[in-house]
Amino acid sequence: MTMRIRVLVVPGCPNAGPAVERVVAATAGREAEVELVEVRDRTGAAAYGMNGSPTILLDGVDPFAPADAEPSLSCRLYRGADGTLSGVPSEAALTEALAAAGLPPPFAPPSTP
């Protein structure tokens, strides 16, 4: 089963490219479809479930959003495991979120003796 991943951004978001790059790196070798979507207004943010730019949706769910998140077109920050803030989640955080969302690990062919 292919996971659908949407990276929601506002036009001109400086973290759009890095977010897509991290998602692609975290999904390497797995069945996932990655799509970049520009959201231009609050109506679109509410419809998609955008909680700031960039928002990463795994099959329509934002694994990084707090329970009380409101739709937003603002810039978004992600807290790393070491407490630092970044405009995109770390590859490790994305890999964990993908596993929690049920994306199987990459296929590895059996080794030959």
N, C-alpha and C positions, 0 to 999 in steps of 0.2 A: 504494500500500500504506500502510495506517495504522499508525503506530508506537504501541505501548501503553506508556504511561509511568505507573509507580506511584510515589507518594511515600509511603514507609513512615515512620510516626511512632509514638511511644508516646503514650498518652492524656495530654492536657494539655501537649504539647510546644509551647513558645512560638514555635518556628520552623516549625510546620506551615503556617500561613497564608502567611508570607513565602516558603516553599519552593514552594508551589503557585503563588503569584503570579509568581515568577521563571520557573517552568517554562512557565506560560501565556504570559508575555511572550516567552520564547525560542522558543516554538512558533508564535507568531502567524502566521496565513496558511498553516500547514502542516497536513498530515493527521496528527493525533496525538490520541489518546484519553488524557486525564489522569485518574487515579484516586487519591484519598487513602485509604490503608489504615492503620487503627490496629492495631498489633501489641502484644499484652498480655503475652506470656511468651517465654522463651528458645526454646521449641519452635517458636513462630511465627516468631521471628527467624531461626532456623536454616532453617526451611522456605522463607521468602521470600528469604533472603540479606541480611538487614538487618545493617548494620555501624554502627549508631548511628542516632540520631534527629535529623534526617530522613535517610533514605537514598533516593536517586532511582534507580530502575531504568528503563533504556531497553530495552524488549523483554526484560526479565528480567535485564539486566546492569547492574551498578553501575560506571559508567565512572570513578568517583572513588576506588574502593577500592584499597588496596595489595594486592599479590599474597597476602600472609600475613594478610589480614583475617579476624577471627573474628566469628561472629554476636554481636551486642550490642544491649542495650536502653539503653545510655548515651547521653548527649548527644553529638552529633557536631560537629566543627569542620572547616571547609574553609579552606585557605590560598589567598589571592588571588594574582594575578600580582605584586603589590607586596609580598608577604610577610605581609600582615595576615591575621588569622583572623576568620572569620564563621561563624555558625550555618547559613548556606546558601551554596551556590556562587554566584558572580557570574553575571549574565545572559550575559556574554561566554564564561565557562567552559562554561555550559550549551549555548550556541549551538555552540561547538567540539565538545562531546561529541555533540550531536545530529548534526552533520555527519559526525563520525567513525563514528557508528553507522549512517549511511546514510540519514538523513532528508533528503529533497530540500529545496532552498530553497523559499520561498513562491512560489506561482504569481503571476506578474506579467503582466497582459494586455498585448499589444503596444500600443505608443503609436501614435496616429494622426497623420498629417502635417497 
